[in-house]
């Protein structure tokens, strides 16, 4: 079996790269570590309490001791399943502060200002109800949905922050870096997680065929003409 490209890692960088190549009619072999899922737990948002720290899904890295906090060692989850860390993370979809991007540009990094990266953020996502405004996207592969239920105490917290003089903003991923907002949109559709391995294949009809699945990892064939059969 021959491929035009081999992409190592099916996380938030590898999957979009592989999908773009397939859009251009290239065949891709996408490699990922880990075992095959039997119950598709990574598609269940609440299952992160099971997948994080579980070496079947997570590399379970640890940080170095932090001398500024008495030698604290923290968990550093990294996904070991198709979709990489996007298949086990806490589903908080946020872009970062616009001021940081502008600061990078001011340091001489052309093309990294907020005005430059915002079109790509919008292009990659479809927000609630396919909304398309000046901040969110409505035509991209990555679904981003608002939480369906909000704890009453969260509104009390926002009220107290506003009382302290910090403005409320309905859209957390806008230009302001100091704001009160309800939540970042989790990447998903309805009640199901949308890992990047799912989002990257959907718009162009790509199907992932398992060509090898061992104790150590996956080899996934990406083509637009993959025959029906065993897919992910």
Secondary structure, DSSP 4 states (H G I P E B T S, - for coil): ---SEEEE--STTHHHHHHHHHHTT--EEEEEESPPPSS-GGGBGGGHHHHTT-TTTB--EEPPPBGGGTSB--EE--B-STTGGGGTS---B----HHHHHHHHHTT-TT-SHHHHHHHHHHHEE-GGG--SSSS-BSSSEE-B--S---HHHHHHHHHHHHTTPPB-S-TTSS-SS-B-S-PBBSEETTEE--HHHHHHHTTT-EEEEEEE-SSEEEEEEETTPPSSSB-
